[in-house]
């Protein structure tokens, strides 16, 4: 990899607005933190043939680097998908995509270790230059607000309109209060009676209440907020605030913990949680191997959150019932359903493969016919 790759990505990113509008259906991924194995597992399940032929859009909520040893691989994977399908892939910025954070949390050291003391800093700076161009938030289907951290605080009176006013490139997460809140804010675990309170866990931004969340949704004509930023035990996601707020985390075994990796599907006016059965299939020792030497974990189950659900805190195990369980020799491979069309996802992928193969055969025939035509023209020319 060279610095040129990251500068090519930056050229694509800087043309995008700060607030991205995305159509549904869409998959939403939370923190990855250098976990290339889980990222490849999600890709194997949802966009095996590439993001450009995936039936849904892909939205990533940031924190691609640090914590795990494969941040470079994660960036190469995601940025390659972005270059291949810029309209299908949305990459938002997380708080770890700022120099002040990733120079201390592992990414800078990884660049030095993999590229050496001369090229390493060049790659690190080129990657951060691309981070400076990343959008800050997204709205899916005009109903679901997505950001890495949370909602704007009381200092940000412009709401969604203010996000597009943030300049690009952006090198600091503390210069603008709105950016600080989008990157760092958290929900209150239990409402305190105040809409916004200090966030001692982060040392900046705030924690917001249910009332503050509902006011933000009402004022901006939205239905849900999906955010990342917080590791959630076991399931990889948490539903809070009257089921209007979902936190999703897409990196399993985070810092040695026993948590799953999850993502969110936005379709048909509902949010559906999907998680990988990583802990059942892959031991912690095996996770320390290089990810390309491992088989990706298999998709496990789909969880639907009805619009009128009032769950708060951790979702109960009953909410994790698989929608489809295979039998026989494939019993260890749970099949996710494509909730958009009601078609099993493995069948849709099989059809994509069939069409891709048919297209390849057609191109082969065209090339053969063109070669024959060229030979005939050459022969006619020589005869004359």
N, C-alpha and C positions, 0 to 999 in steps of 0.2 A: 504494500500500500504506500502511496505517496501523498504528500500534502495537496497535490493537484486534485485528487479525488474529493477532498473535503471542500476545496474551493469551487468545484463544479456543483456540489450540493448546495453551497451557499448561494450561488447564482440562481438556483431554482427557488430556494426558500425566500429570498429577499423580495420576490415578486408577489408573495402571498400577503393577504391582509393579516392583521394581528388577531382578529377574531374570524375563525373559519366557519363557514356554513356548510353542513354536511347533510346529505340525504340519508334516509334509512332505506334498507337495513344497514346496520353498522355494528362491527365488533369494537369494543373498547378495552384496551389493555392498560393495566396499571404499571407500577414500578417494575423494572426488569433488573437493574443493578448488575449488569455484567453476566446475567444468567442466560447464556446462549442456548443451553440445552432446553430449557422451558420455552424459550422463544421459538426454537426449531420445532418443538412439539406442537405448539399452537399453529405454526405455519403448516405442519404436516396435516393437521386436522381441518384447517379452514381455508388455506390458500396454497394447497400443495402444488398447483400448476403455476403459481405466481399471483401476486396481488392484482394484476391487470385482468385476470379472468375470474377472480373471486366474485361471487354474486353479491357480496356486501362490501361496503367501504370499511376501511381500517383506521381506527383512531388510537394513537398512543399518547399516554398522559405524562410522559417525561420520566426523568430519573433512569436514564439508560446506562449510566456509567457508575463506577465506584462499587465498593463492597466486595464484588466477586472479581475473579482474575481474567474475565473475558469481555471487558468493556469494548475493546477494539473490535472484536468479532461481532458483538451486538450492533455497533455503529455501522460496520461494513454491511451487515445484513439489512438493517433498516434503511440506510441511505441508498443502498442498491435498489431496494424495492421502491423507494421514493423516486429515484431517477427513472426507473422503468415505468412506474404508474403514478405520476405526480398528482393526478386528480383523484385517485382511489385511496392514497395513503396520506394521512394527516399526522404529522409529528409535532406534538406540543412540547413546550419547554417545562422542565422541572427545576427544582432548586439546585439539583446537582449539575445542571448544565450551565453553571456560572463558575468562572475561574476561581473565585474566593473559596468555593466549596471543593471542587474536584482537584484542586492542587494539593489539598490536605487529606482527602478521603480515598486516594488510591489510584485515580486515573492518571495523574502525572507520573507517578512511579511506574505504572504499567507501560506507559509510552516509552519511558527511559529504558526499562528492562527489555522491551521487545525490539526497540529500534536503535538503542545505543545513546550515548551522551550527546551526540551531535544531532542526529535526525530525530531523536525522541522529542525534544522540546519543539522542533518544527512541526511534528505531527500533532502534538498537544495543542499548540497555538492554532493550527489550521482547523482542528476539530472545534475548538472554542469559537473560532470565527464563524463556523457554521451554526453553532449554538446561538450566537448573537442574532441570527436571522429567524430563529424558530418562532412560529406563532405562539400566542400565550393562552388562548382559550378557543373553544369550539361550541357551536350549537347544532345539535342533531335533530332533524325533523321539526325544526322550529319549536322544540319542546324540552330538549335535554341539554342542560348546560354542562360543559366539561372543562375542568381546569385541574392542574396538578394538586393544588392545595385546597382552595375553597372559594368563598364568595367575598366580594368587596366589603370593606368595613365602612363605618360611618364617615370617614374622611373622603370617601369616593362617591360623590353625589351624581356623577354622570352615568353610572351603571354600565351597561353594555356599550353604550356609545363611547365611553371613555377609553375602552380597550383599543379601539382602532386609532385613537389619537396618540398612543404610545409610540415613540420613534423606533425606527429600525435602521441600523443595528442597535441593539441594546446590550451594554456591557456590564451593567450593575443591577442587582435585584433590590437595592435599597434606595435608589434615587427617586423612584415613584412609589407612593403608598399603594396604588392599585396593583402594581407588579408585586410588591411585597406580599399583599394579601392573596393574590392568585397563586403565589408560589408556596407560602408558608402557613396559611391559616388552617385551623382545625375546628371540628364541631365540639361543643361542650358535651362531655359524657353525660352529665345531668344538668338540666337547665338551672341556672343560678338566679333567675329573675331579671337579669340584665341581658340585653340583646348581644352585647359584645363585652368580653372581659379579656384581660391580659393573658398572654400565652407563655407561661413560664417554661414550658417544655421546650419551646423554640428560642425564647429570648427576644422574639420580635413578632409582629403581627398580632392576631387576636384569636380567641375562640368564640364561635357564634352559636346562638341559641336557636331553638325551633322557631320562635317568633321571627327572628331575623331572617332565617332561611325562607319562611313562608312569605315574608314581605318582599324579599328579593325575587322570588318566583312570581308573585303577583304583579309587581311593578314592571317586570320584563316579559310577562305573558308566557311563562315557562311552567313546566310540570315537575321536572326532576333536576337534581344535581348529581352527577357522577364525578367522583374525584379519586385521587390515589393518596400518596404521601404518608400513609400510616400502615404499618404491618399489622395484619389481623390474624389472630391465632387460629390455627386449624383450617378454616374454610377458605381463606384467602379473600374473603369479602365480608362486609358488614352492612346491614340495612338499619338506618336510624331515622329519627325525626318523622315519625308517621309514615315511613316508607317513601319519603320524598328525597332522601339522601342515601347514596350508595358509595361506599369506599371499596375500591378494588385493588388487589395486590397480585401481581403476575409473576412473582419470583418465589419459588418454593424453597423450603429449607433455608430461610433467610437468616444469615449470621448464625447458623447452626441450629435454629429453631425447627420444630416439626410442623410447619404450615404448608398448606397446599397453594397452588397457583391458580388464579381464577381470571376470567374475563367476563364482560357483559355484552349481551346481544340486545340491541335496540331494534324492535320490529313490531309492527301492528299495535303501536301505542303502549307497549309493555316493555319492561326490562327483564331479561332472563339471565341468570347467573350460570356460568359454565366453568367447571374446574377440571384440572388434570389430576389423575390418580397417581401422583408422583411418589408419594411416600410408600405406597404399597408395592411399587415396582422397582424403585431405585433406592439403594441404601446410601447413607451419608458418605461412607467410604468410597462408594462408586462415583458419587457426585464430584469427588476431588480429581477424578480422571479427566483427561481432555474430552470435551463434549463430543467431538467428532468420532471418538472411539466407542461411544455409547449408543444404544438404541433409545429413541425418544420415549418418554412416558406416554401412556395412552390416554385419550379423553375418557372422562368418567361419567359425568352426569350433567343434566340441565335442570336449573331451578327457575321457576317462573314466579315473579313477584306481582300479584294483581295490583291494579291501580288503587283499590280501596283497602289494601292491606295496612294493618296498623302495627306491624312488627317493629320492635325497637330493641337495639342491642344485637347480640349474636342470634343468627337465624337458627331455629331448632333443627335437629337432625331430620325430622319428618319433611322438612322443606327441601331435602336433598335427594328425594326419591328419583332414581334414574327413569327417564321416559322410555328407554328402550334397552333391553338386555339381551344380547345374542346368546346362542346356545351352541353346543357341540364343540368343534375344534377351535372356534373363535370365541370361546366363552371368556377369555381373558382380555378381550378387546371390546369395551363398551362402545356402542355406536351413538353418536350424537344425532339428534334430529335437526334438519334444517327447518327452523320454526317459521320461516317466511312463506314457504310453499308447501309445507307439510310433507316434504319428500326426504327420506333418509339421506343424510349427508354423503354417505359412502356411495350411494347410487348416483347422486349428482356429480361427485368427483369422477366416478367411472364413466359417466356420459361425457364429461369434459375430456377425459383421456381418449375416448373413442373418437370424438370430434377432432381432437388434436392430431391423432394418428391418421384420420381420414384426410385432414388438411395437408399433412406431410406427404401422403401418397399422391394427392392431387398435384402438389407442387413438383413432385418427382416426375409425374407424367408430363407436366407442362415442360419441364426442362428437357425431357427426352424428345418431346415433339419439336421443341425449338432446335435441339441439336440435329434432328433429322431434316428439318426444314433448311437449316444452315448448310448441311451436307448436300442437299438437293440443289440449292442455289449455287453452291460451289461447283457441283458437277455440271449444271447447265451453263455456267460461265465458261468452264473449260471446254465443253462441247462446241460452243459458239466460236 
